[in-house]
């Protein structure tokens, strides 16, 4: 649990780094779609994780 949390923490920092270094117009054009793609992947990851967790908790209720 701790490992995945630290990975998520590191991933949370990445977009800020992308934004900080994207003052150059070219960098902005590259990091823009990357950032959008990244947030989409992250939200997918979180929703699937929540789904699995809720299913797991539901299964615990029956024991």
N, CA, C and O atoms as a GROMACS GRO file, in nm:
protein
  252
    1UNK      N    1   0.085  -0.120   0.000
    1UNK     CA    2   0.000   0.000   0.000
    1UNK      C    3   0.089   0.124   0.000
    1UNK      O    4   0.064   0.219  -0.074
    2UNK      N    5   0.192   0.122   0.084
    2UNK     CA    6   0.281   0.237   0.095
    2UNK      C    7   0.355   0.263  -0.036
    2UNK      O    8   0.375   0.377  -0.077
    3UNK      N    9   0.396   0.153  -0.102
    3UNK     CA   10   0.469   0.165  -0.227
    3UNK      C   11   0.384   0.232  -0.333
    3UNK      O   12   0.429   0.325  -0.400
    4UNK      N   13   0.260   0.185  -0.349
    4UNK     CA   14   0.172   0.242  -0.450
    4UNK      C   15   0.142   0.388  -0.417
    4UNK      O   16   0.127   0.471  -0.507
    5UNK      N   17   0.134   0.419  -0.288
    5UNK     CA   18   0.108   0.557  -0.247
    5UNK      C   19   0.223   0.649  -0.287
    5UNK      O   20   0.201   0.759  -0.336
    6UNK      N   21   0.347   0.601  -0.265
    6UNK     CA   22   0.463   0.683  -0.300
    6UNK      C   23   0.473   0.700  -0.451
    6UNK      O   24   0.513   0.806  -0.499
    7UNK      N   25   0.436   0.596  -0.526
    7UNK     CA   26   0.435   0.606  -0.672
    7UNK      C   27   0.334   0.711  -0.716
    7UNK      O   28   0.363   0.793  -0.804
    8UNK      N   29   0.216   0.709  -0.655
    8UNK     CA   30   0.115   0.809  -0.686
    8UNK      C   31   0.165   0.948  -0.650
    8UNK      O   32   0.141   1.044  -0.724
    9UNK      N   33   0.234   0.961  -0.537
    9UNK     CA   34   0.291   1.089  -0.495
    9UNK      C   35   0.388   1.141  -0.599
    9UNK      O   36   0.383   1.259  -0.636
   10UNK      N   37   0.476   1.054  -0.648
   10UNK     CA   38   0.572   1.093  -0.751
   10UNK      C   39   0.497   1.136  -0.877
   10UNK      O   40   0.532   1.236  -0.940
   11UNK      N   41   0.394   1.060  -0.914
   11UNK     CA   42   0.316   1.092  -1.033
   11UNK      C   43   0.243   1.225  -1.018
   11UNK      O   44   0.220   1.295  -1.116
   12UNK      N   45   0.206   1.260  -0.894
   12UNK     CA   46   0.139   1.387  -0.870
   12UNK      C   47   0.231   1.505  -0.896
   12UNK      O   48   0.185   1.614  -0.931
   13UNK      N   49   0.362   1.483  -0.880
   13UNK     CA   50   0.459   1.591  -0.899
   13UNK      C   51   0.488   1.615  -1.046
   13UNK      O   52   0.517   1.727  -1.087
   14UNK      N   53   0.480   1.507  -1.127
   14UNK     CA   54   0.517   1.515  -1.269
   14UNK      C   55   0.446   1.627  -1.345
   14UNK      O   56   0.514   1.702  -1.417
   15UNK      N   57   0.313   1.642  -1.334
   15UNK     CA   58   0.247   1.749  -1.408
   15UNK      C   59   0.298   1.888  -1.371
   15UNK      O   60   0.309   1.974  -1.457
   16UNK      N   61   0.330   1.909  -1.244
   16UNK     CA   62   0.382   2.039  -1.201
   16UNK      C   63   0.517   2.065  -1.267
   16UNK      O   64   0.545   2.177  -1.310
   17UNK      N   65   0.601   1.962  -1.274
   17UNK     CA   66   0.730   1.974  -1.340
   17UNK      C   67   0.711   2.007  -1.488
   17UNK      O   68   0.779   2.093  -1.543
   18UNK      N   69   0.616   1.937  -1.550
   18UNK     CA   70   0.587   1.963  -1.691
   18UNK      C   71   0.543   2.108  -1.711
   18UNK      O   72   0.584   2.173  -1.807
   19UNK      N   73   0.460   2.157  -1.621
   19UNK     CA   74   0.410   2.293  -1.634
   19UNK      C   75   0.519   2.396  -1.608
   19UNK      O   76   0.525   2.499  -1.675
   20UNK      N   77   0.607   2.367  -1.511
   20UNK     CA   78   0.713   2.462  -1.478
   20UNK      C   79   0.813   2.480  -1.592
   20UNK      O   80   0.864   2.589  -1.615
   21UNK      N   81   0.839   2.371  -1.664
   21UNK     CA   82   0.940   2.377  -1.769
   21UNK      C   83   0.879   2.403  -1.907
   21UNK      O   84   0.948   2.392  -2.009
   22UNK      N   85   0.750   2.436  -1.911
   22UNK     CA   86   0.685   2.450  -2.042
   22UNK      C   87   0.655   2.596  -2.076
   22UNK      O   88   0.555   2.625  -2.142
   23UNK      N   89   0.742   2.688  -2.030
   23UNK     CA   90   0.721   2.828  -2.066
   23UNK      C   91   0.757   2.850  -2.213
   23UNK      O   92   0.701   2.938  -2.279
   24UNK      N   93   0.850   2.770  -2.261
   24UNK     CA   94   0.882   2.771  -2.404
   24UNK      C   95   0.758   2.726  -2.480
   24UNK      O   96   0.691   2.630  -2.440
   25UNK      N   97   0.726   2.796  -2.590
   25UNK     CA   98   0.603   2.767  -2.664
   25UNK      C   99   0.602   2.625  -2.719
   25UNK      O  100   0.499   2.557  -2.716
   26UNK      N  101   0.717   2.580  -2.769
   26UNK     CA  102   0.728   2.444  -2.823
   26UNK      C  103   0.703   2.341  -2.714
   26UNK      O  104   0.630   2.244  -2.733
   27UNK      N  105   0.765   2.364  -2.598
   27UNK     CA  106   0.746   2.273  -2.485
   27UNK      C  107   0.600   2.270  -2.442
   27UNK      O  108   0.547   2.166  -2.405
   28UNK      N  109   0.536   2.386  -2.448
   28UNK     CA  110   0.395   2.394  -2.412
   28UNK      C  111   0.310   2.311  -2.508
   28UNK      O  112   0.217   2.242  -2.468
   29UNK      N  113   0.345   2.320  -2.637
   29UNK     CA  114   0.270   2.244  -2.737
   29UNK      C  115   0.288   2.094  -2.718
   29UNK      O  116   0.197   2.016  -2.746
   30UNK      N  117   0.405   2.054  -2.671
   30UNK     CA  118   0.431   1.911  -2.648
   30UNK      C  119   0.366   1.865  -2.517
   30UNK      O  120   0.299   1.761  -2.514
   31UNK      N  121   0.386   1.943  -2.410
   31UNK     CA  122   0.342   1.898  -2.278
   31UNK      C  123   0.191   1.912  -2.259
   31UNK      O  124   0.134   1.847  -2.172
   32UNK      N  125   0.126   1.997  -2.338
   32UNK     CA  126  -0.018   2.014  -2.327
   32UNK      C  127  -0.093   1.882  -2.347
   32UNK      O  128  -0.163   1.837  -2.256
   33UNK      N  129  -0.079   1.821  -2.466
   33UNK     CA  130  -0.145   1.692  -2.490
   33UNK      C  131  -0.097   1.584  -2.394
   33UNK      O  132  -0.176   1.500  -2.350
   34UNK      N  133   0.031   1.586  -2.360
   34UNK     CA  134   0.084   1.489  -2.264
   34UNK      C  135   0.013   1.502  -2.131
   34UNK      O  136  -0.025   1.402  -2.069
   35UNK      N  137  -0.006   1.627  -2.087
   35UNK     CA  138  -0.070   1.652  -1.958
   35UNK      C  139  -0.215   1.605  -1.960
   35UNK      O  140  -0.262   1.544  -1.864
   36UNK      N  141  -0.285   1.634  -2.069
   36UNK     CA  142  -0.424   1.591  -2.082
   36UNK      C  143  -0.433   1.439  -2.082
   36UNK      O  144  -0.517   1.380  -2.015
   37UNK      N  145  -0.345   1.377  -2.159
   37UNK     CA  146  -0.338   1.231  -2.166
   37UNK      C  147  -0.310   1.173  -2.029
   37UNK      O  148  -0.371   1.075  -1.987
   38UNK      N  149  -0.215   1.236  -1.959
   38UNK     CA  150  -0.171   1.188  -1.828
   38UNK      C  151  -0.285   1.195  -1.727
   38UNK      O  152  -0.306   1.100  -1.651
   39UNK      N  153  -0.358   1.306  -1.725
   39UNK     CA  154  -0.468   1.319  -1.628
   39UNK      C  155  -0.577   1.219  -1.659
   39UNK      O  156  -0.641   1.166  -1.568
   40UNK      N  157  -0.599   1.192  -1.789
   40UNK     CA  158  -0.701   1.093  -1.827
   40UNK      C  159  -0.661   0.955  -1.777
   40UNK      O  160  -0.744   0.882  -1.723
   41UNK      N  161  -0.535   0.920  -1.795
   41UNK     CA  162  -0.485   0.791  -1.748
   41UNK      C  163  -0.498   0.783  -1.596
   41UNK      O  164  -0.537   0.680  -1.541
   42UNK      N  165  -0.463   0.894  -1.528
   42UNK     CA  166  -0.466   0.894  -1.382
   42UNK      C  167  -0.608   0.879  -1.331
   42UNK      O  168  -0.633   0.804  -1.236
   43UNK      N  169  -0.704   0.950  -1.392
   43UNK     CA  170  -0.843   0.938  -1.347
   43UNK      C  171  -0.895   0.797  -1.374
   43UNK      O  172  -0.969   0.742  -1.292
   44UNK      N  173  -0.856   0.739  -1.488
   44UNK     CA  174  -0.893   0.600  -1.517
   44UNK      C  175  -0.838   0.508  -1.410
   44UNK      O  176  -0.906   0.417  -1.362
   45UNK      N  177  -0.712   0.533  -1.373
   45UNK     CA  178  -0.647   0.451  -1.271
   45UNK      C  179  -0.720   0.463  -1.138
   45UNK      O  180  -0.746   0.362  -1.071
   46UNK      N  181  -0.754   0.586  -1.099
   46UNK     CA  182  -0.822   0.607  -0.971
   46UNK      C  183  -0.961   0.545  -0.970
   46UNK      O  184  -1.001   0.483  -0.871
   47UNK      N  185  -1.037   0.561  -1.080
   47UNK     CA  186  -1.172   0.506  -1.083
   47UNK      C  187  -1.170   0.354  -1.079
   47UNK      O  188  -1.251   0.292  -1.011
   48UNK      N  189  -1.076   0.294  -1.153
   48UNK     CA  190  -1.068   0.147  -1.151
   48UNK      C  191  -1.026   0.099  -1.013
   48UNK      O  192  -1.074  -0.004  -0.964
   49UNK      N  193  -0.936   0.174  -0.950
   49UNK     CA  194  -0.891   0.138  -0.815
   49UNK      C  195  -1.005   0.147  -0.716
   49UNK      O  196  -1.022   0.059  -0.631
   50UNK      N  197  -1.085   0.254  -0.727
   50UNK     CA  198  -1.201   0.270  -0.640
   50UNK      C  199  -1.302   0.159  -0.662
   50UNK      O  200  -1.363   0.108  -0.568
   51UNK      N  201  -1.320   0.121  -0.789
   51UNK     CA  202  -1.413   0.014  -0.823
   51UNK      C  203  -1.370  -0.117  -0.758
   51UNK      O  204  -1.450  -0.186  -0.696
   52UNK      N  205  -1.242  -0.149  -0.772
   52UNK     CA  206  -1.189  -0.272  -0.714
   52UNK      C  207  -1.203  -0.270  -0.562
   52UNK      O  208  -1.242  -0.369  -0.501
   53UNK      N  209  -1.170  -0.154  -0.502
   53UNK     CA  210  -1.179  -0.143  -0.357
   53UNK      C  211  -1.322  -0.161  -0.307
   53UNK      O  212  -1.346  -0.232  -0.210
   54UNK      N  213  -1.416  -0.097  -0.375
   54UNK     CA  214  -1.556  -0.108  -0.332
   54UNK      C  215  -1.607  -0.251  -0.348
   54UNK      O  216  -1.682  -0.301  -0.264
   55UNK      N  217  -1.566  -0.316  -0.458
   55UNK     CA  218  -1.605  -0.456  -0.479
   55UNK      C  219  -1.547  -0.545  -0.368
   55UNK      O  220  -1.614  -0.635  -0.317
   56UNK      N  221  -1.422  -0.516  -0.332
   56UNK     CA  222  -1.355  -0.593  -0.227
   56UNK      C  223  -1.425  -0.573  -0.093
   56UNK      O  224  -1.448  -0.670  -0.020
   57UNK      N  225  -1.460  -0.450  -0.061
   57UNK     CA  226  -1.529  -0.421   0.064
   57UNK      C  227  -1.667  -0.486   0.066
   57UNK      O  228  -1.713  -0.534   0.170
   58UNK      N  229  -1.732  -0.486  -0.050
   58UNK     CA  230  -1.863  -0.552  -0.060
   58UNK      C  231  -1.850  -0.701  -0.031
   58UNK      O  232  -1.934  -0.760   0.038
   59UNK      N  233  -1.746  -0.762  -0.086
   59UNK     CA  234  -1.727  -0.906  -0.065
   59UNK      C  235  -1.696  -0.936   0.082
   59UNK      O  236  -1.730  -1.043   0.133
   60UNK      N  237  -1.632  -0.841   0.150
   60UNK     CA  238  -1.603  -0.860   0.292
   60UNK      C  239  -1.731  -0.860   0.375
   60UNK      O  240  -1.739  -0.928   0.478
   61UNK      N  241  -1.829  -0.785   0.329
   61UNK     CA  242  -1.956  -0.775   0.404
   61UNK      C  243  -2.025  -0.911   0.419
   61UNK      O  244  -2.096  -0.936   0.516
   62UNK      N  245  -2.004  -0.997   0.320
   62UNK     CA  246  -2.076  -1.124   0.320
   62UNK      C  247  -2.011  -1.230   0.407
   62UNK      O  248  -2.066  -1.339   0.423
   63UNK      N  249  -1.893  -1.200   0.462
   63UNK     CA  250  -1.825  -1.299   0.546
   63UNK      C  251  -1.859  -1.280   0.692
   63UNK      O  252  -1.812  -1.355   0.777
   0.00000   0.00000   0.00000
